[in-house]
Amino acid sequence: MHVLILNQTFYPDVAATGQLMWDLARHLERRGHRITAVTSRNFYGTTRQHDLAHEWIGDIEIHRLGGTALGKRNLLSRLLDFASFYLAAARHLQNHPLPDVVLSLTSPPMISTLAMLQKQFRRRPDGSRVRLVYHMMDLYPEAAVASGLMRPGNPIDRALHRLTARALKLSDAVITLGEDMRRRLERDYSEAVIPRLIHVVQPWADGNALFPMADAANPMRENLGLNGSFNIVYSGNLGVAHDLDTMLAAMKLMRDDADARWVFIGGGKRFDLLQEQVRGAGLANARFFPFQERDSLNESLNLADVHLVSQLPSFTGVVVPSKLFGILAVGKPTVMIGPADAECSRVVAAADAGFIVANGDADTLVRRLRQLRNDPAQREAIGTRARRAFEQNYEQRVACARIASILEQAAAR
């Protein structure tokens, strides 16, 4: 089977979707399949470019397409980067033979439209159509509406909704990241989706690369000056889908907790904003660090005594923060700040791997953090349950095997 992965990021990009697709590509290669990745030459959200536009890594062929590299300086620069990738990808797909299956993700938004056109208007040499598997990492245009970038029901929103509906209708399978996303698809796109073709596969992590590590064995704790403190860590992207306000309010309530350190590792649209607000409030209990390379991610995640995950209610069924699954892998407690029906809340509750705190409830967040700080035995027990749930349900091998099976069934249709 020949699978083409269509996504703006891929190896060696540090963006979450790029890392997940690299894991999947290697898994499919081990199963004997041929993989082609059509991706951007730009490192996501930056002005940096990969050295090689085309390369083979084993049986994985990577086409990195050129285009503008304006980065995330403003909305216009992002839209121009998206547009240049659309044009380059459209030209590339039109000029290359069809694979058996196109696995289309959602970066940049609506890129599935190109895969849909390949299925609708092209044929393979034997007259058959290419198969389309729609892997929904985010739901568009709903994400733009939830972000405040678009008013619901306006002409652009309606047009994008129709495009998404058309792609769903033409898909041979749809993969969502959570039950909340599945429910939202069945509710908002009932005219287009076939429930039996929707599969839920949560993000995953590599259990061999990410595992529990004793504090004394983690050199990063000493290197970053985090030995001897109770480390409350937020790791990864801090963007418009995440609840900054509840975390900031809790930081202010805990400003006199001398042993507590709030550690933010990553980036994103609201990462710099939070730094400014922390400085403005005169909070000395917060530290900020950039994204860590994948090789040091295990040490980075193991810095935490407790991890934070957050999501705003308007993004329920629209996104699923993938950071949770690395946290489960390293066996740390999670405090999820968000609605109880969000997928991450459901996963944490089902695994008994931490606590759920409602958006805006900083008092409860502080109470849960202090509870975990004061009870090391509880932290250890929660961490053990988290790692067990990870190994059973969210380990790379398990999740990639599910997607491989979905692709193989689609190809055999």
C-alpha positions as CSV (number, residue, x, y, z in Angstrom):
1,M,0.0,0.0,0.0
2,H,1.2,3.5,-0.9
3,V,0.2,6.2,1.6
4,L,0.6,9.9,1.0
5,I,0.6,12.0,4.1
6,L,-0.5,15.6,3.4
7,N,0.4,18.0,6.2
8,Q,2.3,21.2,6.6
9,T,4.7,19.8,9.1
10,F,6.8,16.6,9.2
11,Y,10.1,15.3,10.4
12,P,12.3,16.9,11.8
13,D,9.8,19.7,12.7
14,V,9.0,19.9,16.5
15,A,5.3,20.8,15.8
16,A,3.1,18.1,17.4
17,T,1.4,17.0,14.1
18,G,4.8,16.6,12.4
19,Q,6.1,14.4,15.2
20,L,3.0,12.3,15.3
21,M,3.1,11.8,11.5
22,W,6.8,10.8,11.6
23,D,5.9,8.1,14.2
24,L,3.1,6.9,12.0
25,A,5.2,6.9,8.9
26,R,7.9,4.7,10.5
27,H,5.3,2.3,11.9
28,L,3.7,2.0,8.4
29,E,7.2,1.4,6.9
30,R,7.8,-1.4,9.3
31,R,4.5,-3.0,8.1
32,G,5.9,-3.0,4.6
33,H,4.1,0.0,3.2
34,R,5.5,2.8,1.0
35,I,5.1,6.3,2.5
36,T,5.3,9.7,0.8
37,A,5.0,12.9,2.9
38,V,4.1,16.1,1.2
39,T,5.0,18.9,3.6
40,S,6.4,22.4,3.8
41,R,10.1,23.2,3.6
42,N,9.6,25.8,6.4
43,F,9.8,25.0,10.1
44,Y,6.3,25.6,11.4
45,G,5.7,29.2,12.4
46,T,9.3,30.4,11.8
47,T,11.3,31.8,9.0
48,R,13.7,28.9,9.1
49,Q,13.9,26.3,6.2
50,H,14.9,22.7,5.9
51,D,18.2,22.1,4.0
52,L,16.7,19.4,1.8
53,A,13.7,19.9,-0.4
54,H,13.5,16.1,-1.2
55,E,15.0,13.1,0.5
56,W,14.4,9.4,1.3
57,I,14.7,8.1,4.8
58,G,14.4,4.3,4.3
59,D,11.2,3.8,2.4
60,I,9.8,7.1,3.4
61,E,10.0,9.8,0.7
62,I,9.7,13.4,1.8
63,H,8.8,16.2,-0.5
64,R,9.3,19.6,1.2
65,L,7.6,22.3,-0.8
66,G,8.9,25.9,-1.0
67,G,6.9,29.0,-0.3
68,T,6.8,32.1,1.7
69,A,8.4,31.9,5.2
70,L,7.0,34.9,7.0
71,G,6.4,33.1,10.3
72,K,3.9,34.1,13.0
73,R,4.6,37.8,13.1
74,N,0.9,38.6,12.4
75,L,-2.3,37.1,10.9
76,L,-1.5,38.3,7.4
77,S,1.9,36.6,7.4
78,R,0.4,33.3,8.5
79,L,-2.3,33.5,5.8
80,L,0.4,34.1,3.2
81,D,2.4,31.2,4.4
82,F,-0.7,29.0,4.3
83,A,-1.6,30.2,0.8
84,S,1.8,29.6,-0.6
85,F,1.7,26.0,0.7
86,Y,-1.7,25.4,-0.7
87,L,-0.5,26.5,-4.2
88,A,2.7,24.4,-4.0
89,A,0.9,21.3,-2.7
90,A,-1.8,21.6,-5.4
91,R,0.8,21.8,-8.1
92,H,2.8,18.9,-6.6
93,L,-0.3,16.6,-6.2
94,Q,-1.4,17.3,-9.8
95,N,1.9,16.4,-11.2
96,H,2.5,13.1,-9.4
97,P,0.9,9.7,-9.7
98,L,-1.9,8.9,-7.3
99,P,-1.1,6.8,-4.2
100,D,-3.5,4.2,-2.8
101,V,-4.6,6.4,0.1
102,V,-4.2,10.1,0.9
103,L,-4.0,10.7,4.7
104,S,-5.0,14.4,4.9
105,L,-4.5,16.3,8.2
106,T,-5.7,19.8,9.0
107,S,-2.5,21.9,8.9
108,P,-2.9,24.3,7.3
109,P,-6.7,24.6,7.7
110,M,-8.8,23.2,4.9
111,I,-5.8,21.4,3.3
112,S,-8.1,18.4,3.0
113,T,-9.8,20.3,0.1
114,L,-6.7,19.4,-2.1
115,A,-7.1,15.7,-1.2
116,M,-10.8,15.9,-1.9
117,L,-10.1,17.3,-5.4
118,Q,-7.6,14.4,-6.1
119,K,-10.3,11.9,-5.3
120,Q,-13.1,13.7,-7.1
121,F,-11.4,14.6,-10.4
122,R,-8.5,12.2,-10.9
123,R,-8.3,8.5,-11.6
124,R,-5.6,5.9,-11.2
125,P,-4.4,3.9,-14.3
126,D,-7.0,1.2,-13.6
127,G,-9.8,3.8,-13.5
128,S,-10.2,3.6,-9.7
129,R,-10.3,6.6,-7.3
130,V,-7.7,7.3,-4.7
131,R,-8.9,6.6,-1.1
132,L,-9.2,9.5,1.3
133,V,-8.7,9.3,5.1
134,Y,-9.4,12.5,6.9
135,H,-7.4,12.8,10.1
136,M,-8.9,15.7,12.0
137,M,-6.3,17.2,14.3
138,D,-8.5,20.3,14.5
139,L,-12.0,21.1,13.3
140,Y,-12.3,24.0,10.8
141,P,-13.9,26.5,10.4
142,E,-15.1,25.9,14.0
143,A,-11.5,26.6,15.3
144,A,-11.5,30.0,13.6
145,V,-14.9,30.9,15.1
146,A,-13.8,29.8,18.6
147,S,-10.7,31.9,18.2
148,G,-12.7,35.0,17.4
149,L,-11.1,35.3,14.0
150,M,-14.5,34.7,12.2
151,R,-18.1,35.5,13.1
152,P,-20.3,32.4,13.1
153,G,-22.7,32.2,10.2
154,N,-21.0,34.7,8.0
155,P,-20.5,33.9,4.3
156,I,-16.9,32.7,4.8
157,D,-17.9,30.5,7.7
158,R,-20.7,28.9,5.7
159,A,-18.5,28.4,2.6
160,L,-15.8,26.6,4.7
161,H,-18.5,24.6,6.5
162,R,-19.6,23.3,3.1
163,L,-16.1,22.5,2.1
164,T,-15.5,20.5,5.3
165,A,-18.9,18.7,4.8
166,R,-17.9,17.8,1.2
167,A,-14.5,16.4,2.3
168,L,-16.2,14.4,5.1
169,K,-18.8,13.0,2.6
170,L,-16.0,11.9,0.2
171,S,-13.8,10.4,2.9
172,D,-13.5,6.6,3.2
173,A,-12.7,7.0,6.9
174,V,-12.5,9.9,9.3
175,I,-10.1,9.9,12.3
176,T,-10.9,12.2,15.3
177,L,-8.8,12.9,18.4
178,G,-11.6,12.4,20.9
179,E,-15.2,11.4,21.6
180,D,-16.1,15.1,22.0
181,M,-14.9,15.7,18.4
182,R,-16.8,12.7,17.2
183,R,-20.0,14.0,18.8
184,R,-19.5,17.4,17.3
185,L,-19.1,16.0,13.8
186,E,-22.2,13.9,14.2
187,R,-24.2,16.9,15.4
188,D,-22.9,19.7,13.1
189,Y,-22.2,17.6,10.0
190,S,-25.0,15.1,10.2
191,E,-25.7,15.5,6.5
192,A,-22.2,14.5,5.5
193,V,-20.8,12.0,8.0
194,I,-21.4,8.2,8.2
195,P,-21.0,7.4,11.9
196,R,-19.5,3.9,11.2
197,L,-16.7,5.5,9.3
198,I,-15.6,7.8,12.2
199,H,-12.8,6.4,14.3
200,V,-11.4,7.9,17.6
201,V,-7.7,7.7,17.9
202,Q,-6.2,10.0,20.5
203,P,-2.7,11.5,20.2
204,W,0.1,9.2,21.4
205,A,3.6,9.2,22.7
206,D,6.6,6.9,22.5
207,G,6.8,4.9,25.7
208,N,10.4,4.0,25.1
209,A,11.5,7.6,24.8
210,L,9.2,9.0,27.5
211,F,9.2,7.3,30.9
212,P,9.2,8.1,34.6
213,M,12.5,9.4,35.9
214,A,13.7,10.0,39.4
215,D,14.4,13.6,40.3
216,A,18.0,12.7,41.2
217,A,18.6,11.1,37.8
218,N,17.3,14.2,35.9
219,P,20.2,16.6,35.2
220,M,17.8,19.2,33.8
221,R,16.4,19.9,37.2
222,E,19.8,21.1,38.5
223,N,20.8,22.8,35.2
224,L,17.6,24.9,35.3
225,G,17.8,25.6,39.0
226,L,14.6,23.6,39.8
227,N,16.0,21.2,42.4
228,G,14.2,21.2,45.8
229,S,11.1,23.1,44.5
230,F,7.6,21.9,43.8
231,N,7.4,22.3,40.1
232,I,4.1,23.1,38.4
233,V,4.8,22.7,34.7
234,Y,2.9,23.8,31.6
235,S,4.7,22.2,28.6
236,G,4.0,22.9,24.9
237,N,2.0,25.4,22.9
238,L,0.1,28.1,24.8
239,G,-2.3,29.4,22.2
240,V,-5.8,30.8,21.8
241,A,-7.4,27.5,22.8
242,H,-5.8,27.5,26.2
243,D,-6.9,29.1,29.5
244,L,-4.3,31.6,30.5
245,D,-6.5,33.6,32.9
246,T,-7.2,30.8,35.4
247,M,-3.5,29.9,35.6
248,L,-2.4,33.5,36.1
249,A,-5.0,34.0,38.9
250,A,-3.7,30.8,40.7
251,M,-0.1,32.1,40.4
252,K,-1.1,35.3,42.1
253,L,-2.9,33.3,44.9
254,M,0.3,31.2,45.4
255,R,2.8,34.1,45.1
256,D,3.8,33.5,48.8
257,D,4.2,29.7,48.5
258,A,8.0,29.8,48.7
259,D,8.6,26.3,47.5
260,A,6.3,26.4,44.4
261,R,7.7,27.1,40.9
262,W,5.5,27.7,37.9
263,V,7.5,26.5,34.9
264,F,6.4,27.2,31.3
265,I,8.2,25.4,28.5
266,G,7.2,26.0,25.0
267,G,5.8,28.9,22.9
268,G,2.6,30.0,21.2
269,K,0.5,33.1,20.6
270,R,-0.2,33.6,24.4
271,F,3.2,32.4,25.7
272,D,4.8,35.9,25.4
273,L,1.6,37.5,26.7
274,L,1.7,35.4,29.8
275,Q,5.4,36.5,30.4
276,E,4.4,40.1,30.1
277,Q,1.5,39.7,32.6
278,V,3.7,37.8,35.1
279,R,6.3,40.6,34.9
280,G,3.5,43.2,35.3
281,A,2.1,41.5,38.4
282,G,5.6,41.2,39.9
283,L,5.4,37.4,40.3
284,A,8.8,35.9,41.1
285,N,7.6,32.3,41.2
286,A,7.5,31.7,37.4
287,R,10.2,30.6,35.0
288,F,9.9,30.5,31.1
289,F,11.9,28.3,28.7
290,P,11.6,27.7,25.0
291,F,10.5,24.5,23.3
292,Q,12.8,21.6,24.0
293,E,14.3,19.3,21.4
294,R,12.7,15.9,21.1
295,D,15.9,14.2,22.4
296,S,15.5,16.1,25.7
297,L,11.7,15.9,26.0
298,N,11.8,13.1,28.6
299,E,14.0,15.2,31.0
300,S,11.8,18.2,30.3
301,L,8.5,16.5,31.1
302,N,10.1,14.9,34.2
303,L,10.9,18.3,35.7
304,A,7.3,18.4,36.9
305,D,5.8,17.4,40.2
306,V,2.4,18.1,38.5
307,H,1.5,19.1,35.0
308,L,-1.1,21.5,33.8
309,V,-3.3,21.1,30.7
310,S,-5.9,23.7,29.8
311,Q,-8.6,24.2,27.3
312,L,-11.3,26.9,26.9
313,P,-14.9,25.7,26.7
314,S,-15.5,27.1,23.2
315,F,-12.9,24.6,21.9
316,T,-14.6,21.5,23.1
317,G,-14.8,19.1,20.2
318,V,-12.6,21.4,18.1
319,V,-9.1,20.6,19.5
320,V,-7.5,18.0,21.8
321,P,-4.3,19.1,23.5
322,S,-1.7,16.4,22.7
323,K,0.5,17.3,25.6
324,L,-1.6,15.2,27.9
325,F,-0.3,11.9,26.4
326,G,3.3,12.7,27.0
327,I,2.4,13.6,30.6
328,L,0.8,10.2,31.0
329,A,3.9,8.5,29.6
330,V,6.2,10.0,32.2
331,G,3.8,9.1,35.0
332,K,3.0,12.5,36.4
333,P,-0.3,13.8,37.9
334,T,-2.3,16.1,35.6
335,V,-4.6,19.0,36.6
336,M,-6.9,19.7,33.7
337,I,-8.3,23.2,33.5
338,G,-11.3,22.9,31.3
339,P,-14.8,21.6,30.8
340,A,-15.7,18.2,32.1
341,D,-16.9,16.9,28.7
342,A,-13.6,17.8,26.9
343,E,-11.6,14.8,25.7
344,C,-8.6,15.5,28.0
345,S,-10.9,15.7,31.0
346,R,-12.5,12.4,30.0
347,V,-9.1,10.7,29.7
348,V,-7.8,12.1,33.0
349,A,-11.0,11.1,34.8
350,A,-11.1,7.6,33.3
351,A,-7.5,6.9,34.2
352,D,-7.8,8.6,37.7
353,A,-4.7,10.4,36.6
354,G,-5.3,13.7,38.3
355,F,-8.0,16.3,38.8
356,I,-10.4,18.4,36.7
357,V,-10.8,22.1,37.5
358,A,-13.5,24.3,35.8
359,N,-12.4,27.3,33.9
360,G,-12.2,30.4,36.1
361,D,-12.0,28.4,39.4
362,A,-8.6,29.5,40.5
363,D,-9.4,28.7,44.2
364,T,-10.0,25.0,43.4
365,L,-6.9,24.9,41.2
366,V,-4.8,26.3,44.1
367,R,-6.4,23.8,46.5
368,R,-5.6,20.8,44.2
369,L,-2.0,21.9,43.7
370,R,-1.4,22.4,47.4
371,Q,-3.0,19.0,48.0
372,L,-0.6,17.3,45.6
373,R,2.4,19.3,47.0
374,N,1.6,18.1,50.5
375,D,1.0,14.4,49.7
376,P,4.0,12.8,47.8
377,A,2.4,9.4,48.2
378,Q,-0.7,10.5,46.4
379,R,1.4,12.0,43.6
380,E,3.2,8.7,43.2
381,A,0.0,6.7,43.1
382,I,-1.6,9.0,40.6
383,G,1.6,8.8,38.4
384,T,1.5,5.0,38.5
385,R,-2.1,5.0,37.3
386,A,-1.2,7.5,34.6
387,R,1.6,5.3,33.2
388,R,-0.6,2.2,33.3
389,A,-3.4,3.9,31.3
390,F,-0.8,5.2,28.8
391,E,0.7,1.8,28.2
392,Q,-2.8,0.3,27.6
393,N,-4.3,2.9,25.4
394,Y,-2.0,5.7,24.2
395,E,1.4,4.2,23.5
396,Q,2.7,4.9,20.1
397,R,2.7,1.3,19.0
398,V,-1.0,0.9,20.0
399,A,-2.3,4.1,18.4
400,C,-0.3,3.7,15.2
401,A,-1.5,0.1,14.8
402,R,-5.1,1.5,15.0
403,I,-4.5,4.0,12.2
404,A,-2.6,1.5,10.1
405,S,-5.6,-0.8,10.3
406,I,-7.9,2.1,9.3
407,L,-5.7,3.0,6.3
408,E,-5.5,-0.7,5.2
409,Q,-9.2,-1.1,5.3
410,A,-9.8,2.1,3.3
411,A,-7.3,0.9,0.7
412,A,-9.1,-2.4,0.4
413,R,-12.6,-0.8,-0.1
